[in-house]
Amino acid sequence: MQALIRSETALPNLPSASGIEVVDDTAYIIGDDAPYLYQLDANRLTATGRIQLLPPAEVINGRLPKPTKPDLECLAHLVWPGQGPGLLLLGSGSLPTRERGWWVPLAAPAAGQPEPLNLSALYTLLRPHLPPGTVLNLEAATVAPTGSGPVLLLFQRGIGAGAAAQVFQLPMEPTLAYLRGAQQPVPPVRVRAFGLPNIGGKLAGFSGASAFGSRVFVSASVEDTLDPVLDGAVLGSFVGIVDVAAGRVDFAPLTWADGRPFAGKVEGVAVRRKLGEKHWEALLVTDDDAGGSTALVVELRQG
């Protein structure tokens, strides 16, 4: 696997980017302390709009305060049965205030009208599958096809003493119904743990995910911290392709074209277009932990 940066673009007025999805010619981006879902031209990387998720009264200096922010880390493009395409936004679940999410339809008549979701019941299903004493801290979500229908994949960061980088797999349709409180059987949860790469002995944690065709692309970042919630000094990032069924990830360190390692923290990945067999162009978003965000255009090759 190879991941080479072709360009980096600053994203002004878009704090703490934490996830990205590309739908047609639009890039949708969330921030972990941002009150909006942002829309960019996926080719020019210029702002085209934003969708308000939280009232301005909750915002201080353009950002949501750490104690009360929903910590939106997970963004997945999917088709909700009976409603059409849209975006599922999920909080990390690392604190009670972070068990919030939204469904944002992309089709008429409700296009762009966010529906709040309470994630407490869903996250209660996930916690028994964590290693003892560890904290739920979801960093990414996507939908992948399987022989028995689409599944929702939720990625546990996997940083901290005793923690593991895990992928929760849930049947999509029953899980979406469960989010809205439907009276039906609880969706089953399957889980896989993954060994992620390290930099200087510090393990990477999942940070982003997005499906493209039959593949699931992921990002992982390395921080000098053992705290599952607090940030640490950033050491670098990786991009890869995960095979959930087989329990394998093919990772590559993110580098500039001249071979220099990228020292920033990647928080999301989405493929913009296919360039050839096992060859793609992707958009990645980064967060500098101080409110700044950038978008990277990255060339990916597998094999």
C-alpha positions as CSV (number, residue, x, y, z in Angstrom):
1,M,0.0,0.0,0.0
2,Q,1.2,3.5,-0.8
3,A,-0.3,6.8,0.3
4,L,1.2,10.0,-1.3
5,I,0.0,13.5,-0.6
6,R,-0.4,15.6,-3.8
7,S,-1.7,18.8,-2.2
8,E,-2.9,20.3,1.1
9,T,-5.6,23.0,1.4
10,A,-6.6,25.0,4.4
11,L,-10.2,24.9,5.4
12,P,-11.0,28.3,7.0
13,N,-14.0,28.7,9.3
14,L,-14.3,24.9,9.6
15,P,-13.0,23.9,13.0
16,S,-11.6,20.6,14.1
17,A,-12.5,18.5,11.0
18,S,-13.3,14.9,12.1
19,G,-15.0,13.1,9.2
20,I,-15.6,13.4,5.5
21,E,-17.9,11.9,2.9
22,V,-18.0,12.6,-0.9
23,V,-21.4,12.4,-2.5
24,D,-21.4,13.2,-6.2
25,D,-19.5,16.6,-6.5
26,T,-20.0,17.6,-2.8
27,A,-17.7,16.9,0.1
28,Y,-19.5,16.8,3.5
29,I,-17.4,17.5,6.5
30,I,-18.1,17.4,10.3
31,G,-16.0,18.8,13.1
32,D,-15.8,17.3,16.6
33,D,-16.6,20.7,18.2
34,A,-18.4,22.3,15.2
35,P,-22.1,23.2,15.2
36,Y,-22.6,22.6,11.5
37,L,-22.3,20.0,8.7
38,Y,-20.2,21.7,6.1
39,Q,-20.5,21.4,2.3
40,L,-17.6,21.9,-0.1
41,D,-17.1,21.6,-3.8
42,A,-15.3,18.2,-3.9
43,N,-13.1,19.3,-6.7
44,R,-12.2,22.9,-5.8
45,L,-12.4,22.4,-2.0
46,T,-14.3,25.7,-1.7
47,A,-17.2,26.2,0.7
48,T,-20.7,25.9,-0.8
49,G,-22.9,25.8,2.2
50,R,-23.5,24.5,5.7
51,I,-26.3,22.8,7.7
52,Q,-26.9,23.9,11.2
53,L,-27.1,21.1,13.8
54,L,-27.0,23.1,17.1
55,P,-28.2,26.5,18.0
56,P,-25.8,29.4,18.0
57,A,-26.3,29.9,21.8
58,E,-24.2,26.8,22.4
59,V,-21.2,28.2,20.4
60,I,-18.3,30.1,22.0
61,N,-15.7,31.7,19.7
62,G,-17.0,29.6,16.8
63,R,-16.6,26.3,18.6
64,L,-18.6,24.1,21.0
65,P,-17.2,23.8,24.5
66,K,-15.4,20.5,25.3
67,P,-17.6,19.6,28.3
68,T,-20.9,19.8,26.3
69,K,-19.9,19.2,22.6
70,P,-21.5,16.1,21.0
71,D,-18.0,15.2,19.7
72,L,-19.1,14.2,16.2
73,E,-16.5,11.8,14.9
74,C,-18.6,9.4,12.7
75,L,-20.1,10.3,9.3
76,A,-21.6,7.7,7.0
77,H,-23.4,8.1,3.6
78,L,-26.2,5.5,3.4
79,V,-29.7,4.9,2.1
80,W,-32.3,4.8,4.9
81,P,-35.1,2.4,3.9
82,G,-38.2,4.3,3.0
83,Q,-36.5,7.7,3.1
84,G,-33.7,7.6,0.6
85,P,-30.1,8.8,0.8
86,G,-28.6,10.8,3.5
87,L,-25.8,11.2,6.1
88,L,-25.7,9.6,9.5
89,L,-23.7,11.7,12.1
90,L,-22.7,10.0,15.4
91,G,-21.0,11.3,18.5
92,S,-18.1,9.3,19.9
93,G,-19.9,8.0,23.0
94,S,-16.9,8.7,25.2
95,L,-19.0,10.8,27.6
96,P,-22.8,10.9,28.2
97,T,-22.9,14.3,26.4
98,R,-21.5,12.5,23.4
99,E,-24.3,10.1,22.8
100,R,-26.0,12.4,20.3
101,G,-26.3,12.2,16.6
102,W,-28.2,13.4,13.5
103,W,-29.8,12.0,10.4
104,V,-29.5,14.5,7.5
105,P,-31.6,13.5,4.4
106,L,-30.2,14.4,1.0
107,A,-33.4,13.8,-1.0
108,A,-36.6,15.9,-1.1
109,P,-38.8,16.7,0.6
110,A,-36.7,16.8,3.8
111,A,-33.3,17.4,2.2
112,G,-30.9,19.3,4.5
113,Q,-33.2,19.1,7.5
114,P,-31.3,17.4,10.3
115,E,-33.2,15.0,12.6
116,P,-31.7,14.6,16.1
117,L,-31.0,11.0,17.3
118,N,-30.5,9.7,20.8
119,L,-27.6,7.1,20.7
120,S,-27.7,5.9,24.3
121,A,-29.5,2.6,23.6
122,L,-27.2,1.8,20.7
123,Y,-24.1,2.6,22.6
124,T,-25.3,0.5,25.6
125,L,-25.3,-2.5,23.2
126,L,-21.6,-1.8,22.2
127,R,-20.0,-1.3,25.6
128,P,-20.1,-5.0,26.8
129,H,-17.9,-5.9,23.7
130,L,-15.1,-3.5,24.9
131,P,-12.0,-4.8,26.8
132,P,-12.6,-4.6,30.5
133,G,-12.1,-1.1,31.9
134,T,-11.9,0.7,28.6
135,V,-14.1,3.6,27.3
136,L,-16.3,3.6,24.2
137,N,-14.7,6.1,21.8
138,L,-16.0,5.8,18.3
139,E,-14.0,7.6,15.6
140,A,-15.6,6.5,12.3
141,A,-18.6,4.8,10.6
142,T,-19.4,3.5,7.2
143,V,-21.7,1.1,5.4
144,A,-20.4,-2.0,3.6
145,P,-22.2,-4.6,1.5
146,T,-22.3,-8.3,2.6
147,G,-24.0,-11.4,1.2
148,S,-26.7,-10.9,3.8
149,G,-27.3,-7.2,3.2
150,P,-25.6,-3.9,4.1
151,V,-23.9,-3.6,7.5
152,L,-23.1,-0.5,9.6
153,L,-19.4,-0.5,10.6
154,L,-18.4,1.5,13.7
155,F,-14.7,2.0,14.5
156,Q,-13.4,2.1,18.0
157,R,-10.3,4.3,18.3
158,G,-8.4,1.8,20.4
159,I,-6.1,4.1,22.5
160,G,-5.5,3.7,26.2
161,A,-4.3,1.0,28.7
162,G,-5.9,-2.3,27.7
163,A,-7.7,-0.8,24.8
164,A,-8.1,-2.4,21.4
165,A,-8.8,-1.0,17.9
166,Q,-12.1,-2.7,17.1
167,V,-14.8,-2.7,14.4
168,F,-18.4,-3.2,15.5
169,Q,-20.6,-4.7,12.7
170,L,-24.4,-4.3,12.9
171,P,-27.1,-5.1,10.3
172,M,-28.0,-1.7,8.9
173,E,-31.7,-1.7,8.6
174,P,-32.6,-3.1,12.0
175,T,-30.0,-0.8,13.6
176,L,-31.4,2.3,12.0
177,A,-34.9,1.3,13.2
178,Y,-33.5,0.7,16.7
179,L,-32.1,4.3,16.6
180,R,-35.6,5.6,16.3
181,G,-36.9,3.4,19.1
182,A,-38.7,0.8,17.0
183,Q,-40.2,-2.1,18.9
184,Q,-38.3,-5.0,17.4
185,P,-35.5,-7.4,18.3
186,V,-32.3,-5.8,19.4
187,P,-29.8,-5.9,16.5
188,P,-27.0,-8.3,16.9
189,V,-23.4,-7.0,17.3
190,R,-20.4,-8.6,15.9
191,V,-16.9,-7.3,16.7
192,R,-13.4,-7.7,15.3
193,A,-10.2,-6.5,16.9
194,F,-7.3,-5.3,14.6
195,G,-3.6,-4.8,15.1
196,L,-2.7,-1.3,13.9
197,P,0.8,0.0,13.1
198,N,2.9,2.2,15.4
199,I,5.4,5.1,15.3
200,G,8.2,5.0,17.8
201,G,6.3,2.3,19.8
202,K,3.1,4.4,20.0
203,L,0.1,2.5,18.5
204,A,-2.2,4.1,15.9
205,G,-5.9,4.4,16.6
206,F,-8.7,4.3,14.0
207,S,-9.6,7.9,13.0
208,G,-11.7,7.7,9.8
209,A,-13.5,5.3,7.4
210,S,-15.5,5.4,4.1
211,A,-16.6,2.7,1.7
212,F,-16.0,2.9,-2.0
213,G,-17.2,0.1,-4.2
214,S,-16.5,-3.2,-2.4
215,R,-13.7,-1.7,-0.4
216,V,-13.6,0.0,3.0
217,F,-10.9,2.7,3.3
218,V,-9.7,3.7,6.8
219,S,-7.3,6.2,8.3
220,A,-5.4,5.9,11.6
221,S,-3.4,8.5,13.5
222,V,-0.7,8.2,16.2
223,E,-0.6,10.4,19.3
224,D,1.7,10.4,22.2
225,T,-1.0,9.6,24.8
226,L,-2.5,6.7,26.7
227,D,-5.6,8.6,27.5
228,P,-8.7,7.4,25.6
229,V,-10.2,10.9,25.4
230,L,-7.5,13.5,25.8
231,D,-5.3,14.5,22.8
232,G,-1.5,14.0,22.8
233,A,1.4,15.2,20.6
234,V,0.7,14.0,17.0
235,L,3.4,11.7,15.5
236,G,1.9,10.8,12.1
237,S,-0.9,9.1,10.2
238,F,-1.7,6.0,8.1
239,V,-4.2,5.2,5.4
240,G,-5.4,1.7,4.6
241,I,-8.0,-0.8,3.3
242,V,-9.7,-3.0,5.8
243,D,-11.1,-6.5,5.2
244,V,-13.5,-6.8,8.2
245,A,-14.5,-10.4,7.5
246,A,-10.9,-11.6,7.4
247,G,-9.7,-9.3,10.2
248,R,-7.0,-7.7,8.1
249,V,-5.9,-4.2,7.3
250,D,-3.4,-3.2,4.6
251,F,-1.9,0.1,5.9
252,A,0.6,2.6,4.4
253,P,2.2,5.6,6.2
254,L,1.0,8.9,4.8
255,T,3.9,10.7,3.1
256,W,4.6,13.6,0.8
257,A,5.7,12.8,-2.7
258,D,9.4,13.3,-1.8
259,G,9.2,10.6,0.9
260,R,8.8,12.9,4.0
261,P,6.4,11.5,6.5
262,F,3.2,13.6,7.2
263,A,3.4,14.7,10.8
264,G,-0.3,15.8,11.1
265,K,-3.4,14.0,12.4
266,V,-5.8,12.6,9.8
267,E,-9.4,12.4,11.0
268,G,-11.3,11.3,7.9
269,V,-10.9,9.7,4.5
270,A,-13.1,9.4,1.4
271,V,-12.3,8.3,-2.1
272,R,-12.9,11.1,-4.7
273,R,-12.4,8.9,-7.8
274,K,-10.9,5.8,-9.1
275,L,-7.7,6.2,-11.2
276,G,-7.1,2.6,-12.2
277,E,-6.9,-0.9,-11.0
278,K,-6.1,-0.7,-7.2
279,H,-5.4,3.0,-7.7
280,W,-7.5,5.9,-6.2
281,E,-7.6,9.6,-5.5
282,A,-8.8,10.3,-2.0
283,L,-9.7,13.3,0.1
284,L,-8.5,13.3,3.7
285,V,-9.3,15.9,6.4
286,T,-6.9,16.8,9.3
287,D,-7.3,18.5,12.7
288,D,-4.5,20.3,14.5
289,D,-6.2,20.1,17.9
290,A,-6.3,23.9,18.0
291,G,-9.3,24.4,15.8
292,G,-7.5,24.4,12.4
293,S,-8.4,22.0,9.6
294,T,-7.0,21.1,6.2
295,A,-7.9,18.8,3.3
296,L,-5.4,16.6,1.7
297,V,-5.6,15.2,-1.9
298,V,-3.9,11.8,-1.6
299,E,-3.0,9.2,-4.3
300,L,-3.5,5.6,-3.0
301,R,-2.1,2.4,-4.6
302,Q,-2.6,-1.1,-3.3
303,G,-0.2,-3.9,-4.1
